[in-house]
Amino acid sequence: MPWSMPYTLTIAALVAGPSVVTATVAEIIGDPRLRPLSLSEMRLAASDARIEIDGPYVRTRIYWVGPSQGYATPDDLRMAIREALAAKGVEAHVAVMASDGGETLLDMRAGQNAFGPFRVADAARHVAPAAEAARLAYSVQSARTVN
């Protein structure tokens, strides 16, 4: 059976169509998370880009060397950080970065405030101040957009 151009165009449209529609919608409404193969949450948290969400957030980087303080995997530590900040009413965007030596460290950013890098054992001391800084940064941002 000879392969003809209409069949080729139909298959191409079926394969590429959903991506084109999603990319177009993302461009129209300005939400990069809708783009196909867009930035993941980890890449966004690892970058210095501004994260646009409706509420306070803390961007956290885990510089993972190996198990630390009872956390066997970086995902265990990521979930613990998210839960600790969620208990304070703040969203967390957590990125895991590979590190060469030393020990596993955390770095938290809330608004213009930086907390860390610090050891995992010291994380409990930094969660409350980071959450408060995130709330203050969000309230200042909200006040600017209202006026």
C-alpha positions as CSV (number, residue, x, y, z in Angstrom):
1,M,0.0,0.0,0.0
2,P,1.6,3.3,-1.1
3,W,2.1,5.9,1.6
4,S,0.3,9.1,0.6
5,M,0.6,12.7,1.7
6,P,-2.9,13.0,3.3
7,Y,-2.2,10.0,5.6
8,T,1.1,11.6,6.6
9,L,-0.5,15.0,7.4
10,T,-3.3,13.3,9.4
11,I,-0.8,11.4,11.5
12,A,1.3,14.5,12.0
13,A,-1.7,16.5,13.1
14,L,-2.8,13.8,15.5
15,V,0.6,13.7,17.1
16,A,1.4,17.4,17.2
17,G,-2.1,18.8,17.6
18,P,-2.5,18.5,21.4
19,S,1.0,20.1,22.0
20,V,0.2,23.0,19.6
21,V,-3.1,23.6,21.3
22,T,-1.6,23.5,24.8
23,A,1.3,25.8,23.8
24,T,-1.1,28.3,22.2
25,V,-3.3,28.4,25.3
26,A,-0.2,28.8,27.6
27,E,0.9,31.7,25.4
28,I,-2.5,33.4,25.5
29,I,-3.0,33.1,29.3
30,G,0.7,33.5,30.2
31,D,1.0,30.3,32.3
32,P,4.3,28.5,31.4
33,R,3.2,25.4,33.4
34,L,0.8,24.5,30.6
35,R,3.5,24.4,27.9
36,P,4.5,20.9,26.8
37,L,7.8,19.9,28.3
38,S,7.7,23.0,30.5
39,L,9.7,23.7,33.6
40,S,9.2,21.3,36.4
41,E,8.6,22.5,39.9
42,M,12.1,21.4,40.8
43,R,13.7,23.3,38.0
44,L,11.7,26.4,38.9
45,A,12.7,26.1,42.5
46,A,16.4,25.6,41.5
47,S,16.4,28.7,39.4
48,D,16.3,32.2,40.6
49,A,13.1,32.9,38.8
50,R,10.2,34.5,40.5
51,I,7.4,32.0,41.2
52,E,3.9,33.4,40.7
53,I,1.3,31.8,43.0
54,D,-1.6,32.9,45.1
55,G,-0.1,32.7,48.6
56,P,3.1,32.8,50.5
57,Y,5.8,30.3,49.5
58,V,9.4,29.3,50.4
59,R,11.8,28.2,47.8
60,T,14.1,25.5,49.2
61,R,17.1,23.8,47.8
62,I,18.4,20.5,49.1
63,Y,22.1,20.0,48.4
64,W,22.0,16.2,48.7
65,V,25.2,14.3,49.6
66,G,23.6,11.3,51.2
67,P,21.3,10.1,54.0
68,S,21.1,12.6,56.8
69,Q,19.3,12.9,60.1
70,G,17.1,9.8,59.4
71,Y,16.2,10.8,55.8
72,A,17.3,8.0,53.6
73,T,16.3,9.6,50.3
74,P,16.0,13.2,49.1
75,D,12.3,12.6,48.5
76,D,11.8,11.8,52.2
77,L,13.5,15.1,53.1
78,R,11.6,17.0,50.4
79,M,8.2,15.8,51.8
80,A,9.3,16.6,55.4
81,I,10.1,20.2,54.4
82,R,6.8,20.5,52.6
83,E,4.9,19.2,55.5
84,A,6.7,21.4,58.0
85,L,6.0,24.5,55.9
86,A,2.4,23.5,55.2
87,A,1.8,23.2,58.9
88,K,2.8,26.9,59.1
89,G,0.4,27.8,56.2
90,V,3.1,28.3,53.6
91,E,3.7,26.5,50.3
92,A,7.1,25.0,49.5
93,H,8.9,24.6,46.2
94,V,11.7,22.2,46.8
95,A,14.6,21.4,44.4
96,V,17.2,18.6,45.0
97,M,20.6,19.5,43.8
98,A,23.6,17.1,43.8
99,S,26.5,18.0,46.0
100,D,30.0,16.7,45.9
101,G,31.3,16.7,49.4
102,G,30.6,17.5,53.0
103,E,27.1,16.9,54.3
104,T,23.6,17.4,53.1
105,L,22.6,21.1,53.4
106,L,19.4,23.1,53.0
107,D,18.9,26.6,51.7
108,M,15.6,28.5,52.0
109,R,14.5,31.7,50.3
110,A,11.4,33.6,51.2
111,G,10.9,36.9,49.4
112,Q,14.2,38.8,49.6
113,N,15.3,36.8,52.7
114,A,17.8,33.9,52.6
115,F,18.1,31.2,55.3
116,G,21.2,29.0,54.9
117,P,22.8,27.0,53.7
118,F,22.5,25.0,57.0
119,R,22.6,21.4,58.1
120,V,19.5,19.2,58.1
121,A,19.8,19.0,61.9
122,D,19.2,22.8,62.1
123,A,16.2,22.8,59.8
124,A,13.6,23.0,62.6
125,R,15.1,26.4,63.7
126,H,14.7,27.9,60.2
127,V,11.2,26.8,59.2
128,A,9.3,29.3,61.4
129,P,11.4,32.3,60.4
130,A,11.2,31.3,56.7
131,A,7.5,30.9,56.9
132,E,7.0,34.3,58.5
133,A,9.3,35.9,56.0
134,A,7.2,34.3,53.2
135,R,4.0,35.7,54.7
136,L,5.5,39.1,55.0
137,A,6.8,39.1,51.5
138,Y,3.4,37.9,50.2
139,S,1.5,40.6,52.1
140,V,3.8,43.3,50.7
141,Q,3.4,41.9,47.2
142,S,-0.4,41.8,47.7
143,A,-0.5,45.4,48.9
144,R,1.5,46.5,45.8
145,T,-0.9,44.9,43.4
146,V,-4.0,46.3,45.1
147,N,-2.9,49.9,45.0
